[in-house]
Amino acid sequence: FTSHYYTDQTAIGNALLDATGDFAVDPGTGFRTYKGTPFDIEIEYASSSPEIAGGTAQIGVDALRRLHIDAETRAADFNEYISRLDSHGDYDMVFYAVNFYSNDVDWLAYSYWSEYADVEYQNPTNFVNSSYDDWRDQLLYGTSYEDVYEAAAEMQKILQYNVPRLVVYENTYMQGYRNDQFTGHVE
């Protein structure tokens, strides 16, 4: 994608918030209000991971503060906040990991499907988007590689634009293998 969320674009973000007319910066606090009402955002992370999770949450807080949004991190018990996430409970933002154990793209059909926005253990971001849902059947029941590819690509474009979940980093795992005896190896 030509646009992404990984470089500091504070000027654009502030301009977008200002253009809505709903967000103003309170001169007394220096933080934005929404239609005159103060608000804040709390980014929760697992207390068992203060360096990685806490550090990543702090990067999010720093970015929000550059947008004049009152934000804080909060160390929390992993099981407690994941339980709230899974049951669509009360939270602002949560830092957590997602693992993919295959190359199958059917997760796109379930993780963000609108009908699962209020179903426990499904669609934890509560994402609802009819354009996204329109691609679901083609993704799951497409009869050719091209059909499935097209649906997966379009669904990912919608996710990229709407950002229900922001990928902040990817673990990279190394696996050694001999190339002096085995050639053409593909994992």
Secondary structure, 3 states (H helix, E strand, C coil): CCCCCCCCCHHHHHHHHHHHCCEEECCCCCCEEECCEECEEEEEEECCCCCHHHHHHHHHHHHHHHCCCEEEEEEECHHHHHHHHHCCCCCCEECCCCCCCCCCCCHHHHHCCHHHCCCCCCCCCCCCCHHHHHCHHHHHHCCCHHHHHHHHHHHHHHHHHHCCCCCCCCCCCCCCCCCCCCCCCCC
